Amino acid sequence: MKKPVYLPFTSGQWRLSLGLKALPLKDWIQIDQEFVPYLQRKAELRQTRYAQVFGTTTGSETAQQEVLDELLHHLLHYFPDHYQLRDGVVTVLPTGDRWFLADFATAPLDLAGRLVQEDLCLLLPGRDGYTLRAASLSFPLYWQLQDKLGKAIAAIHDPVPGYAQSLQQPVNTYFDRLQDHAPGYRFNWSITDTPDLFLGHDRVNQVNPTHLTPENAGDRLWIRVERQTFRRFPQSQGVLFGIRTYLYPLAILKHYPHAAVGLTQVMQEMPPALQLYKSLLPIREVLFAYVQQSCRLDVTPVSSG
Ligand code: HEM
């Protein structure tokens, strides 16, 4: 599949909402021309910082196995040119990787994450609602797995301004009601100043505007979009939260004038606390100037409030 262009701010409207849509099962996993570099980057990260990119909790193994079994079934069915399974060995044909299923008996989700471009987070129902029980997470956006493993969804979102008021209840209800035959998806987006897929640190190194100008912003800033999927697995009742990260240079906006205007409109509407959280405040002015000059669009920023 050709790399899709997702620019979720195009409508120009902003609301802290679920934004969930029905996901046809055939579209659950996405493979594009960056398949090999993504899998290679995952392999490098496993070598240099395994504990940061894979985590598991005791008691989640059976659910992880269910995810791996279903994922393999899906991949062999929809992407027969990419995968082979023979005598307990999975081969990823484009990279030549060969994995023995038996080596992953205690960490099946680790193998699942090695097969696809997505990151995979497994949540299981518990006393405090759904908690994060295992994850293969190579491409976090300013968070660390160790901080979140074992926590419930609400606690995971503690740093997100407005989450408790606007999203906590709807997200919990969504998880409770999610049906195994009806998965869903939504988008999240950010602007970063690096094309590195692994941003496994806090937001201490916020985007630094010092050397940014409207002339160079197109190549120095990146639109980072997460296509997030939600799928329930019937045996364990676990929910797999898939995160597929797409990166585009800001300069792509020259080809999508509606999206360029939408971005500036969304930034006018978004509360300052969330702009700060998303590291948008420091680059707000340069983003407006970039859209105005490079995309030749007439947009005027109003005060951030
Ligand atoms: C429908 C379900 C969900 C919704 C609506 C939702 C919404 C959000 C929103 C609005 C943010 C702020 C991100 C931004 O705008 O840049 C966020 C951050 C985040 N979400 Fe979710 N989320 C959902 C499910 C999950 C699940 C299942 C996990 C489990 C791993 C998760 C993990 C995170 C993390 C780790 C962050 C970053 C928090 C931080 O800064 O420490 N989310 N989420």
Residues whose N, C-alpha, C, O or C-beta is under 5 A from the ligand:
A	BS01	HEM	S17 L18 C121 Y142 W143 I156 P159 V160 V171 W189 F241 K278
